[in-house]
Amino acid sequence: MKLARFAGENGARLGVVTGGNIVPLDSLAATYPTMMSIVAGGDAALASVRAVADAGEAAIALDSVTLLAPIERPGKYLAIGMNYAKHAAEAATLGIATPMHQLWFNKQTTCLAGPHDDIDPGVTEQLDYEVELAVVMGKLAKGVSEADAKNHVFGYTVANDVSARDWQMHTPTFTMGKSFDTHGPIGPWIVTADEIGDPHDLRLTCHVNGEVRQDSTTSQLVANVWQQIAYLSTAFTLEPGDLIATGTPEGVGIAMQPQVFLQAGDVVRCEVERIGVIENKVGSAAARTEPG
């Protein structure tokens, strides 16, 4: 299923995307008022959602609604650096050493934005893009094995790990340059894990103003999704709703010769096969549809 959040007169509504329509989940609001509650609700929640979707009542044309970030504020938003070999190679040309271990950093969850919201550059002069497959965690994960990791995934979404490159290097954790408000567009919905199966052969692309900048597949991940979950959960508990951005391939603006950074008016389109597309315009101020 494709689970989405969309704007309503009295706040966010939840729905299931079926073809060109979205079936609202208003009838479940008393039990499952948020996407986080559906994620935490596990199989029972999904069964209830599927029943409403199958009934198909009160479906709304998808192109008539405003989609929001498909999940509310998660507890953690974690992202891995240099997790495609060719991206690590292009980073090395900039003096960034190839990591010996999985290299993780935080994106503060206040950076989250919707799939079509504007990107506010803020104070950066080096605004960059990174298309990524993002994982939405389902069951609690602490010390899980690589073999068991897939059983803890709720679903997948598309992420653009928007990066303020000049601020990224202010701290060794990258957090400052990765967490500007609006620099975490995700969406357009969450595709449940059962729809994807093995996520390690999905094409992902990034276009800027129609020009292909990134084009690769998740088969090229250095540490695959299961290895990432096992590694993280060795140190701390992953909770339902936590987001994991699994890495970006080569082709980022800072590695181009000459370097090319995003400018006001640019349109960034990020797509992951079998999941969907997010498209965000760079503006001079954010155009967010809701706080957080």
C-alpha positions in Angstrom: 0.0 0.0 0.0 0.9 3.6 -0.5 0.2 5.6 2.7 0.0 9.3 2.5 -0.7 12.5 4.5 -2.6 15.3 2.9 -3.9 18.7 3.9 -7.4 19.0 5.2 -9.5 22.0 6.4 -8.7 21.1 10.0 -5.2 19.7 9.7 -3.5 16.7 8.2 -5.6 13.8 7.0 -4.3 10.2 6.2 -5.1 8.2 3.1 -4.2 5.3 0.9 -3.2 6.1 -2.7 -4.8 3.8 -5.2 -4.1 4.7 -8.9 -5.0 8.3 -9.4 -7.1 8.6 -6.2 -6.6 8.8 -2.5 -9.0 7.0 -0.1 -9.2 8.9 3.2 -8.7 7.1 6.5 -11.0 9.4 8.4 -13.0 6.5 9.8 -9.9 5.2 11.6 -8.9 8.6 13.1 -10.1 7.7 16.6 -7.8 4.7 16.7 -5.0 5.8 14.3 -4.9 9.6 14.2 -1.4 9.9 12.9 0.9 8.1 10.5 3.2 7.4 13.5 0.3 5.6 15.2 -0.3 3.4 12.1 3.4 2.6 12.0 3.5 1.7 15.7 0.2 -0.3 15.2 1.9 -2.8 13.1 0.0 -5.6 11.4 -3.3 -4.8 13.1 -3.2 -1.2 11.9 -2.3 -2.2 8.4 -5.2 -4.7 8.3 -7.6 -1.9 9.3 -6.1 0.4 6.7 -6.3 -2.2 4.0 -10.0 -2.8 4.7 -10.8 0.8 4.3 -8.7 1.0 1.1 -10.5 -2.0 -0.4 -13.9 -0.5 0.3 -12.7 2.5 -1.7 -15.4 4.8 -0.3 -15.1 8.6 -0.6 -12.1 8.4 -2.8 -10.6 11.8 -3.8 -8.7 12.6 -7.0 -5.0 12.6 -6.0 -4.2 15.7 -8.1 -6.8 17.7 -6.2 -5.0 17.4 -2.8 -1.8 18.8 -1.3 0.4 16.0 -0.1 2.4 16.5 3.1 5.5 14.8 4.4 4.1 11.2 4.8 5.1 10.9 8.4 5.0 13.4 11.3 8.0 14.2 13.4 9.9 10.9 14.0 12.2 10.3 16.9 15.3 10.1 14.8 16.3 10.9 11.2 19.6 9.2 10.5 21.6 9.4 7.3 24.7 7.6 6.1 27.6 9.3 4.2 29.6 8.0 1.3 27.6 4.7 1.0 28.0 4.4 -2.8 31.6 3.7 -4.0 31.5 6.3 -6.8 30.2 8.9 -4.5 32.9 8.1 -2.0 35.4 8.5 -4.8 34.1 11.9 -5.8 34.2 13.0 -2.2 37.8 11.9 -2.0 38.7 14.4 -4.7 37.4 17.1 -2.3 39.6 15.9 0.5 37.0 13.8 2.3 38.5 10.5 3.4 36.7 7.3 2.5 35.3 6.1 5.8 36.5 2.8 7.3 33.2 2.2 9.0 29.6 3.2 8.2 29.6 7.0 8.6 26.4 8.2 10.2 25.0 11.7 11.0 21.8 13.2 12.2 19.4 15.3 10.3 17.3 17.2 12.8 13.7 16.3 12.3 12.7 19.9 12.1 14.2 19.8 8.6 11.3 17.6 7.2 9.3 19.0 4.4 6.6 17.8 2.0 7.2 16.2 -1.4 6.4 19.5 -3.3 7.3 22.1 -0.7 9.8 24.8 -1.6 13.4 24.5 -0.4 14.5 27.5 1.6 18.2 28.1 1.0 18.6 29.9 4.3 22.1 31.4 4.7 24.0 28.8 2.7 25.8 29.8 -0.5 26.4 26.1 -1.4 23.0 24.4 -1.7 23.2 20.9 -2.9 20.9 17.9 -3.6 21.2 14.1 -2.7 18.5 11.6 -3.9 18.2 8.7 -1.5 16.0 5.7 -0.7 14.7 6.2 2.9 13.6 3.5 5.3 10.7 3.9 7.7 11.3 1.7 10.7 8.4 -0.4 12.0 9.2 -2.7 14.9 11.6 -1.8 17.7 15.1 -2.9 16.7 17.9 -3.4 19.2 20.8 -5.7 18.4 19.1 -7.2 15.4 21.0 -9.4 13.0 21.4 -8.6 9.3 19.2 -11.6 8.5 16.4 -10.3 10.8 16.6 -6.6 9.9 14.0 -6.8 7.1 11.4 -7.8 9.7 11.7 -4.4 11.4 11.0 -2.3 8.3 7.6 -0.7 7.9 8.2 0.8 4.5 10.1 3.1 2.2 9.9 6.6 0.9 11.9 9.0 -1.3 14.3 11.5 0.3 16.3 14.5 -0.8 19.1 15.0 1.7 19.4 18.7 0.8 22.8 19.8 2.0 24.3 23.2 2.9 27.9 22.3 1.9 29.6 25.3 3.4 27.9 24.7 6.7 28.3 20.9 6.5 32.0 21.2 7.3 31.4 23.5 10.3 31.3 20.4 12.5 32.7 16.9 12.0 29.2 15.5 12.5 27.8 17.2 9.4 24.6 18.0 11.4 24.6 21.8 10.9 24.8 21.6 7.1 22.3 18.7 6.9 19.5 20.1 9.1 18.4 23.5 7.8 14.6 24.0 7.9 13.0 22.5 4.7 16.2 20.6 3.8 14.5 17.2 4.3 11.8 16.8 1.7 10.4 13.3 1.8 7.5 11.5 0.1 5.3 11.4 -1.8 4.0 8.6 0.4 5.3 5.5 2.3 5.2 2.3 0.3 4.8 -0.6 2.7 7.6 -3.1 2.9 5.5 -6.0 1.5 5.1 -4.0 -1.8 8.8 -3.7 -2.3 10.3 -6.9 -1.0 14.1 -6.7 -1.5 15.0 -3.0 -1.8 18.4 -3.6 -3.3 17.7 -3.2 -7.0 15.8 0.0 -7.2 16.8 2.8 -9.7 17.2 6.2 -8.2 17.6 9.4 -10.1 17.9 13.2 -9.5 17.1 15.8 -12.1 17.8 19.5 -11.8 15.7 21.6 -14.2 15.3 18.5 -16.3 19.0 17.6 -16.5 20.0 14.2 -15.1 22.5 14.7 -12.3 22.3 11.4 -10.5 21.4 8.0 -11.9 22.2 4.7 -10.1 20.6 1.7 -8.3 20.5 0.6 -4.8 22.4 -2.5 -5.9 25.5 -0.2 -5.6 25.1 0.4 -1.9 28.3 -0.2 0.0 26.5 -1.2 3.2 23.1 -2.5 2.2 19.9 -1.7 4.1 20.0 -4.8 6.3 23.6 -4.1 7.2 22.8 -0.5 8.1 19.9 -1.5 10.4 22.1 -4.2 12.1 25.0 -1.7 12.6 22.8 1.1 14.0 20.9 -1.2 16.3 24.1 -2.5 17.8 24.5 0.8 19.5 21.0 2.1 20.1 17.3 1.2 19.7 15.6 2.1 16.5 12.0 2.9 17.1 8.8 2.8 15.0 8.8 5.8 12.6 12.5 6.4 12.7 13.8 7.5 9.3 17.0 6.1 7.7 18.4 7.7 4.6 20.5 5.0 3.0 23.0 7.0 1.0 23.3 8.9 -2.3 25.1 8.0 -5.5 27.6 10.1 -7.4 26.7 13.3 -9.3 26.3 15.8 -6.5 26.8 19.5 -7.4 29.8 20.1 -5.2 31.8 17.4 -7.1 31.1 18.7 -10.5 33.8 20.6 -12.4 33.2 23.4 -12.0 31.0 23.1 -9.0 27.4 23.8 -9.5 25.1 24.6 -6.6 21.4 25.1 -6.6 20.0 28.6 -7.2 16.6 30.2 -6.6 14.1 28.9 -9.1 15.8 25.6 -9.7 13.5 22.5 -9.6 14.9 19.3 -8.1 13.2 16.1 -9.0 14.1 13.0 -7.0 12.7 9.6 -8.0 13.1 6.0 -6.6 11.8 3.2 -8.8 8.5 1.6 -7.5 8.2 4.3 -4.8 7.6 7.6 -6.4 8.7 11.1 -7.2 9.3 14.2 -5.1 9.8 17.6 -6.8 10.9 20.7 -4.9 11.6 24.2 -6.1 14.4 26.3 -4.6 12.9 29.6 -3.3 14.1 32.5 -1.3 11.8 31.5 1.6 10.1 28.3 2.6 6.6 27.5 1.4 5.7 24.9 3.9 2.2 23.5 4.2 2.4 22.8 7.9 5.0 23.3 10.7 7.3 20.4 11.3 
